[in-house]
Amino acid sequence: MMGRMAILRVHVVPNAMSDCVVGEHGGAVNIKLRAPAVEGKANAALISFLAEQLNISRRAIALERGHKSRNKLIRVNGLSQEDVRNRLRERDRVS
């Protein structure tokens, strides 16, 4: 039996002043991260940030595409597409 899974398109802005979701554009969620885009630091920061925002384990999040790009494709196990979007929007409003 296959569990729920969501695919999330993300546009990352590294070297930002704070870690935050800044809305959506062109079907991708825009996320600013303090981490620099060197040696995978921004990718690790993105996974940690998403785990915290979505209230799930880091192991439930996988970077499918875009290891060296600002445009990334993220797989989130255990949540539906709608759950992921709702949780990110909810956190964005609270911040």
N, C-alpha and C positions, 0 to 999 in steps of 0.2 A: 504494500500500500504506500502510495506516494503522499508525503506531507505537503503542506502549503509552501509556496515559494513565490517570491516577487523578484522581478528584474527592474533595476532602477538605473536610469541614466543620470549621471552626475557631471557637473562642470565645476572643477575645483580651482579656487584662487588661492595659491600659496602665499606665504609671507604677509598675511593680513594682520590687523591689529588684534582680532579676536576670532575664536572659532564660532561660526554661526551659519545658519541657513538664511540666505538672502532672497528667497523666492524661486520662481521657475521661469525658464526662458527656452522656447523651442523644444518643449517636452523634457528638458533636463532640469534637475534640481541644482541650483547654484549654491555652493557651499564655500565659505571663506575659512581658511585654516591658518593658524600662526606658523605652522611647520614650514620649513623651506622645501623646495622641490629638488632635494639632493639625496642620493643614496636611499631612496625609498621612504624617507621620513614623512613626506606628505601622505603617501599611501597608508602607512601605519597609523598616522594621525587620523586619517579619514575613517578607517575601520573602527578605531577607538571611539571617535566622535559619533559615528552612526550607531554603534552598539549602545552608547550612553543615551542618545536621543530616542532610540527605538526601544530601549529597556530590554535588550536581548544580549546574549553572549557574543563575544567577538568571533567565536568559532562558527556562528550562524551566518557570518557575512564573508563573502568571497569576492575578490576583485577578478572579474572575468576578462575584461579587456581594458586597455589604456594604462598599462603599468608605467609608461613613460610619456603620457599625454595628460593634458588637463581634462579631457573628455574621457569619462570612465563608464564602464558598465559593471554594475554591482549586483550580485545575487544575494538575496536575503532569504534564508531558510526559516520556515516556521511562521511566517506572516504572509498575508495576501497582499497584493498590489495596493488595494484600498487601505488596508491597515497601515502600511508603510507611509503612504501619502498623508493619511489622517494624522498619524503620530508626528510626522515632520511639521505639518502645518500647525498642529496644536502647540508644539514646542516653540515654533517661530513666533506665534502670537504672544506666548507667555514671556519670552525673552525681551 
